[in-house]
Amino acid sequence: MKQGMALALALALVSGAVAPAASQDTSTTSSSSTKKRAAARKSVPSVSTQLSEMKQAIDAQQQQILQLMNQLKSRDAAIQQLQQQVGQAQSVATQAEQKADTAASQTTQAQQDVAAVHTDVADLKQNATNAALSLQETQKNLQSEIESPLAIHYKGITITPGGFIAAETVWRQHALGADINTPFNSITFPGAAQSNISEFFGSGRQSRISMLAEGKLNSAKLTGYYESDFLTSGITSNNNQSNSYGLRVRQAWAQAALHNGWSFTGGQMWSLITETKKGLDNRSEALPMTIDPQYNVGFSWARQYGFRVTKNISNKAWFGFAVEDSQATLGGHGANNNFIIGEQGASGGLYNPTANYSFNPSPDIIGKLAFEPGWGHFEVFGVFTDFRDRIYPLATASKPSAVGAFNNSAPDGGIGANIRGTIAKHVDIGAHFLGGNGTGRYGSAGLVDVVARPDGVLVPVRNYQALGTLEWHSPRLDVYANVGAEYEERTAFLSSSGKGVGYGSTLFNNSGCGTETVPASTTVTVVTPPPAGSTTTGTATIPVPGSVGTPLTGGFNPGGLSNCNGDTRDIFEGTIGFWYRFYAGPKGRLQWGPQYSYIDRNVWRGVGGTPNATENMFFTSFRYYLP
């Protein structure tokens, strides 16, 4: 390529040298006239001279071509050198770029590593901060648990003490001689001396002590619960100075709650008849919010021995079965002395010798279903009981005899339902019903279970119990209203002599229920046997024993009503009250509340009409609950 370029350059120089000569010839021809005139003056040069000049010109041109070729060679060498330098520079640039890329990559990785280190450091700082805060919280909780433990941990179980201290009062328009516990079926008739005197009592006896013990196994939770108060009395108990009253057992039971939903509970507890707020769980009983520990007329309950088996089905449904202690309360009038149903308690058997105990053939059997479909709590239940006595057909003969005595049973029972739910967030409503034969003792009014026919056969009395509750709750204030009623059906018979027998007979005399009588005598005169050697009898005055066998005292023995059988047909109670909490927190709960109740007791019509008894009561309570 370089040789081709040199040849082309030489041809260009030759053509450049020839072109001026041709141009000169053309110019000479066109101005021949001028040249002819000049030729005349000069002579024309020779051919050799012209060739010599041409050769000189060609040599000069060749020298120029050589110079140009040398210059081209120098330029090519320079270009080649430059190309080599450019190649080297490009190689260096490529290496530099590679190094730059490597450095950038290393820088990016370093930046990522630095960022990761920063993140790790930040995480470590946050973890350290969280650990410090957690440690502080743990130390605070440990200090709090040490200073104010919620429970006592002992050998793998948790023991939680509970209860409250109560300072309570009651005022009644008509005296009953009762503490804050009201005997509803003993509301006095207008003729009673007590009906014309009011009463006021103050008491701390409802103060309560409880203990909950819990232990957890892999497949079950074990629980023991004990609860007591001071609403009982001993022979020496009185309100004169020391106000000393005995401690009584309210509840004492043990439970094994398996994780598969089955629970087994045994001991003294609330009867399965009693309404609950959650499932069939113990310690969730829906009790009226009253101060009166007899609660409200129409409320069905008992605290007694029981063994209970329950099943929880997905926290939506529950069923339970219980066998519980049975007891028969006997009522009525005019029965013959030809049967026995029990006896007073035996002191050696650790029963109260001033109380009656029936000889029960079997326990009461109770079954219950509970549902919580989404709103409210619903229960249906039934109770079966068996009443038995021993009948003596010849006990009323002219010559009494035990020949032919036999035992007779009168099984019966009842059914009931409970409904409870929340409306408008703060309002709880509840309704309860129990109806059946021989179920009177389960009601707060304490009506009778059975009466005896003239032949000694026991007959369960039809009984109904109903209670409606309305409660409003807020963080500091609870307001409640209850309306309840209990009904006892007339169960009457005629004796062989045509006299009324049983409960609520129209032949019973009620004419004296409104007539007041003078105080009863505290002594009675009895005939004494004649002394030795004499046939003349004497007399002596002895004290009249009271209801517990102790002598009566003058001034403390109101006269009893004459001609006033007064079998209760129905009894109603309306109650309203509230509880205000001054404090509720980790240190316990301090609250105060009043309660007003009105009671209306009606009896079955008899000779002399249907007397009526009423009572107005006002309670107060100041309580501190353990946390």
Backbone hydrogen bonds, N-H to C=O, Kabsch-Sander energy under -0.5 kcal/mol:
donor,donor_aa,acceptor,acceptor_aa,energy
5,M,1,M,-1.9
6,A,2,K,-1.9
7,L,3,Q,-2.4
8,A,4,G,-2.2
9,L,5,M,-1.7
10,A,6,A,-2.1
11,L,7,L,-2.3
12,A,8,A,-1.6
13,L,9,L,-1.6
14,V,10,A,-2.4
15,S,11,L,-2.6
16,G,12,A,-1.3
17,A,13,L,-1.6
18,V,14,V,-2.2
19,A,15,S,-2.0
21,A,17,A,-0.8
22,A,18,V,-2.1
23,S,19,A,-2.0
24,Q,20,P,-2.0
25,D,21,A,-2.2
26,T,22,A,-2.2
27,S,23,S,-2.0
28,T,24,Q,-1.8
29,T,25,D,-2.2
30,S,26,T,-2.4
31,S,27,S,-0.9
32,S,29,T,-1.3
35,K,31,S,-2.1
36,K,32,S,-2.8
37,R,33,S,-1.4
38,A,34,T,-1.6
39,A,35,K,-3.7
40,A,36,K,-1.3
41,R,37,R,-0.6
41,R,38,A,-0.7
42,K,38,A,-2.7
50,Q,46,S,-1.5
51,L,47,V,-2.6
52,S,48,S,-2.9
53,E,49,T,-2.2
54,M,50,Q,-2.5
55,K,51,L,-2.9
56,Q,52,S,-2.3
57,A,53,E,-2.4
58,I,54,M,-2.8
59,D,55,K,-3.0
60,A,56,Q,-2.6
61,Q,57,A,-2.3
62,Q,58,I,-2.8
63,Q,59,D,-2.8
64,Q,60,A,-2.1
65,I,61,Q,-2.7
66,L,62,Q,-3.3
67,Q,63,Q,-2.8
68,L,64,Q,-2.9
69,M,65,I,-3.2
70,N,66,L,-3.2
71,Q,67,Q,-2.7
72,L,68,L,-2.8
73,K,69,M,-3.1
74,S,70,N,-3.1
75,R,71,Q,-3.3
76,D,72,L,-3.7
77,A,73,K,-3.0
78,A,74,S,-2.9
79,I,75,R,-3.5
80,Q,76,D,-3.4
81,Q,77,A,-3.1
82,L,78,A,-3.5
83,Q,79,I,-3.5
84,Q,80,Q,-3.0
85,Q,81,Q,-3.1
86,V,82,L,-3.8
87,G,83,Q,-3.3
88,Q,84,Q,-3.3
89,A,85,Q,-3.6
90,Q,86,V,-3.7
91,S,87,G,-3.1
92,V,88,Q,-3.7
93,A,89,A,-3.8
94,T,90,Q,-3.6
95,Q,91,S,-3.1
96,A,92,V,-3.3
97,E,93,A,-3.7
98,Q,94,T,-3.2
99,K,95,Q,-3.4
100,A,96,A,-3.5
101,D,97,E,-3.9
102,T,98,Q,-3.3
103,A,99,K,-3.7
104,A,100,A,-4.0
105,S,101,D,-3.5
106,Q,102,T,-3.4
107,T,103,A,-3.2
108,T,104,A,-3.6
109,Q,105,S,-3.0
110,A,106,Q,-2.9
111,Q,107,T,-3.6
112,Q,108,T,-3.1
113,D,109,Q,-3.4
114,V,110,A,-3.2
115,A,111,Q,-3.3
116,A,112,Q,-3.2
117,V,113,D,-2.7
118,H,114,V,-3.0
119,T,115,A,-3.0
120,D,116,A,-3.3
121,V,117,V,-3.0
122,A,118,H,-3.1
123,D,119,T,-3.3
124,L,120,D,-3.0
125,K,121,V,-2.8
126,Q,122,A,-3.1
127,N,123,D,-3.6
128,A,124,L,-2.8
129,T,125,K,-2.8
130,N,126,Q,-3.5
131,A,127,N,-3.2
132,A,128,A,-2.5
133,L,129,T,-3.0
134,S,130,N,-3.5
135,L,131,A,-2.8
136,Q,132,A,-2.7
137,E,133,L,-3.0
138,T,134,S,-3.1
139,Q,135,L,-3.1
140,K,136,Q,-2.7
141,N,137,E,-3.2
142,L,138,T,-3.3
143,Q,139,Q,-2.7
144,S,140,K,-2.9
145,E,141,N,-3.4
146,I,142,L,-2.4
147,E,143,Q,-2.9
148,S,144,S,-4.2
152,I,159,I,-3.7
153,H,151,A,-0.5
154,Y,152,I,-0.6
154,Y,157,I,-2.7
157,I,154,Y,-1.8
158,T,214,E,-3.0
159,I,152,I,-3.7
159,I,157,I,-0.5
160,T,158,T,-0.5
160,T,212,L,-3.3
162,G,210,S,-2.4
164,F,208,R,-1.2
165,I,624,Y,-2.3
167,A,622,F,-2.2
168,E,203,S,-3.1
169,T,620,T,-2.1
170,V,201,F,-2.3
171,W,618,F,-2.3
172,R,199,E,-2.4
173,Q,616,N,-2.4
175,A,194,Q,-1.9
175,A,197,I,-2.8
182,T,180,I,-0.6
184,F,182,T,-1.4
185,N,445,A,-0.7
186,S,183,P,-2.2
187,I,184,F,-1.3
191,G,513,C,-2.4
192,A,189,F,-1.8
195,S,192,A,-0.9
196,N,193,A,-1.6
197,I,194,Q,-1.6
199,E,172,R,-2.1
201,F,170,V,-2.2
203,S,168,E,-3.4
207,S,204,G,-1.5
208,R,164,F,-2.2
209,I,228,S,-2.5
210,S,162,G,-2.1
211,M,226,Y,-2.3
212,L,160,T,-2.4
213,A,224,G,-3.1
214,E,158,T,-2.4
215,G,222,L,-2.7
217,L,220,A,-3.2
221,K,257,A,-2.3
222,L,215,G,-3.5
223,T,255,Q,-2.7
224,G,213,A,-2.7
225,Y,253,W,-2.7
226,Y,211,M,-2.2
227,E,251,Q,-2.7
228,S,209,I,-2.5
229,D,248,R,-1.3
230,F,205,R,-2.3
232,T,230,F,-1.6
232,T,246,G,-0.5
237,S,234,G,-1.3
245,Y,243,N,-0.6
248,R,229,D,-3.2
250,R,227,E,-2.8
250,R,248,R,-0.5
251,Q,227,E,-1.9
252,A,268,Q,-2.7
253,W,225,Y,-2.2
254,A,266,G,-2.6
255,Q,223,T,-3.0
256,A,264,F,-2.4
257,A,221,K,-2.9
257,A,255,Q,-0.5
258,L,256,A,-0.7
258,L,262,W,-2.8
259,H,219,S,-2.3
261,G,258,L,-1.6
263,S,310,T,-2.3
264,F,256,A,-2.0
265,T,308,R,-2.7
266,G,254,A,-2.4
267,G,306,G,-2.0
268,Q,252,A,-2.3
269,M,267,G,-0.6
269,M,304,Q,-2.2
271,S,302,A,-3.3
274,T,271,S,-1.4
277,K,284,S,-3.0
281,D,278,K,-2.1
284,S,281,D,-1.1
286,A,275,E,-2.3
287,L,285,E,-1.4
295,Y,292,D,-2.0
299,F,296,N,-2.1
301,W,299,F,-0.5
301,W,442,Y,-2.9
304,Q,269,M,-2.2
304,Q,302,A,-0.5
306,G,267,G,-2.0
307,F,323,V,-2.2
308,R,265,T,-3.4
309,V,321,F,-2.8
310,T,263,S,-2.1
311,K,319,F,-2.3
312,N,261,G,-2.0
313,I,311,K,-0.6
313,I,317,A,-3.2
314,S,312,N,-0.7
316,K,313,I,-1.9
317,A,313,I,-1.5
318,W,370,A,-2.4
319,F,311,K,-1.5
320,G,368,K,-2.6
321,F,309,V,-2.4
322,A,366,I,-2.6
323,V,307,F,-1.9
324,E,364,D,-2.8
325,D,305,Y,-2.2
330,L,328,A,-0.5
331,G,450,V,-2.5
333,H,502,G,-2.3
338,N,336,N,-1.6
340,I,390,R,-1.7
343,E,357,Y,-2.1
345,G,352,N,-1.2
345,G,355,A,-2.1
347,S,345,G,-0.6
349,G,346,A,-0.8
350,L,347,S,-1.7
351,Y,346,A,-2.2
355,A,352,N,-1.6
357,Y,343,E,-2.7
359,F,341,I,-2.9
360,N,358,S,-1.1
364,D,324,E,-2.6
365,I,384,F,-2.5
366,I,322,A,-2.7
367,G,382,G,-2.1
368,K,320,G,-2.2
369,L,380,V,-2.8
370,A,318,W,-2.6
371,F,378,F,-2.8
372,E,316,K,-2.6
377,H,420,R,-3.4
378,F,371,F,-2.7
379,E,418,N,-2.6
380,V,369,L,-2.2
381,F,416,G,-2.3
382,G,367,G,-2.3
383,V,414,G,-2.8
384,F,365,I,-2.8
385,T,412,D,-3.3
387,F,410,A,-1.0
389,D,408,N,-2.3
390,R,340,I,-2.3
391,I,389,D,-0.5
391,I,406,F,-3.4
392,Y,338,N,-3.0
395,A,392,Y,-1.7
397,A,394,L,-1.1
401,S,394,L,-1.0
405,A,402,A,-1.7
406,F,391,I,-2.0
408,N,389,D,-2.9
410,A,387,F,-3.5
412,D,385,T,-3.1
414,G,383,V,-1.9
415,I,435,G,-2.4
416,G,381,F,-2.5
417,A,433,F,-2.1
418,N,379,E,-2.0
419,I,431,A,-2.5
420,R,377,H,-2.1
421,G,429,I,-2.3
423,I,427,V,-3.2
426,H,424,A,-2.6
427,V,423,I,-1.9
428,D,426,H,-0.5
428,D,471,E,-2.9
429,I,421,G,-2.7
430,G,469,T,-2.1
431,A,419,I,-2.6
432,H,467,L,-2.4
433,F,417,A,-2.1
434,L,465,Q,-2.4
435,G,415,I,-2.7
436,G,463,N,-2.3
437,N,413,G,-2.5
438,G,461,V,-2.5
439,T,461,V,-0.5
442,Y,439,T,-1.5
443,G,440,G,-1.8
444,S,299,F,-1.3
446,G,443,G,-1.4
447,L,440,G,-0.7
449,D,329,T,-2.2
450,V,329,T,-2.0
451,V,459,V,-1.9
453,R,457,V,-2.7
456,G,453,R,-2.2
459,V,451,V,-3.1
461,V,449,D,-3.1
463,N,436,G,-3.3
464,Y,487,Y,-2.1
465,Q,434,L,-2.7
466,A,485,A,-2.4
467,L,432,H,-1.8
468,G,483,V,-2.7
469,T,430,G,-2.4
470,L,481,A,-2.2
471,E,428,D,-2.7
472,W,479,V,-3.0
473,H,426,H,-2.6
474,S,477,L,-1.6
478,D,579,W,-2.5
479,V,472,W,-2.6
480,Y,577,G,-2.8
481,A,470,L,-2.2
482,N,575,T,-2.5
483,V,468,G,-2.3
484,G,573,E,-2.5
485,A,466,A,-2.5
486,E,571,I,-1.8
487,Y,464,Y,-2.6
488,E,569,R,-2.9
489,E,462,R,-2.8
491,T,503,Y,-2.2
493,F,501,V,-3.5
495,S,499,K,-2.7
498,G,495,S,-2.0
501,V,493,F,-2.7
502,G,333,H,-2.6
503,Y,491,T,-3.1
508,F,505,S,-1.4
510,N,508,F,-0.6
510,N,607,V,-3.8
511,S,607,V,-0.6
512,G,563,N,-3.3
513,C,510,N,-1.4
515,T,512,G,-1.3
516,E,514,G,-0.6
520,A,557,N,-1.9
524,V,542,I,-2.9
526,V,540,A,-3.4
528,T,538,G,-3.3
534,S,531,P,-2.0
537,T,535,T,-0.6
538,G,528,T,-1.8
540,A,526,V,-2.6
542,I,524,V,-2.9
542,I,540,A,-0.5
544,V,522,T,-3.1
546,G,550,T,-3.3
549,G,546,G,-1.5
552,L,544,V,-2.0
556,F,553,T,-2.1
565,N,509,N,-1.8
569,R,602,N,-2.8
570,D,602,N,-1.5
571,I,486,E,-2.0
572,F,600,D,-2.7
573,E,484,G,-2.3
574,G,598,Y,-2.2
575,T,482,N,-2.8
576,I,596,Y,-2.3
577,G,480,Y,-2.1
578,F,594,P,-1.4
579,W,478,D,-2.8
580,Y,592,W,-3.2
581,R,476,R,-3.1
582,F,580,Y,-0.7
582,F,590,L,-1.9
583,Y,590,L,-1.5
585,G,588,G,-2.6
588,G,585,G,-1.9
589,R,625,Y,-1.7
590,L,583,Y,-2.6
591,Q,623,R,-2.5
592,W,580,Y,-2.3
593,G,621,S,-2.2
595,Q,619,F,-2.1
596,Y,576,I,-2.8
597,S,617,M,-2.4
598,Y,574,G,-2.3
599,I,615,E,-2.6
600,D,572,F,-2.3
601,R,613,A,-3.5
602,N,570,D,-2.9
603,V,611,P,-1.1
604,W,567,D,-2.5
606,G,609,G,-1.8
607,V,508,F,-3.3
609,G,606,G,-2.1
613,A,601,R,-2.5
615,E,599,I,-1.9
617,M,597,S,-2.5
618,F,171,W,-2.4
619,F,595,Q,-3.0
620,T,169,T,-1.8
621,S,593,G,-2.0
622,F,167,A,-1.9
623,R,591,Q,-2.7
624,Y,165,I,-1.9
625,Y,589,R,-3.1
626,L,163,G,-2.4
